[in-house]
Amino acid sequence: MLYAIIGHDRAGSLDARLTARPAHLERLNALQQEGRLVLAGPFPAIDSTDPGPAGFSGSLIVAEFASLDAARAWADADPYVAADVYQSVDIKPFKQVLPA
């Protein structure tokens, strides 16, 4: 089943985010290579694809996991969690309608 993982950035976490980004992307690339990643990306804090020092307000990952517990375990092991980038993380089952 698909799950949406929504990370909400802690204020002032841009430096920690940039430092942890390579390890975060490595895990996302592994999901993609396994054919389980639907999409992933950050939420810019301002209306710009390159928010610069304004940073990001969080991230969205939609990927396939065996269960909600498996999605939670994967999210809990994210480098952004270890680096204290995320203030909180929400995980919800996701039903993709489009594109089909």
Beta strands, then each sheet from edge to edge (+ up, - down):
strand 1: 2-9
strand 2: 37-44
strand 3: 56-64
strand 4: 86-94
sheet 1: 2+ 3- 1+ 4-
end
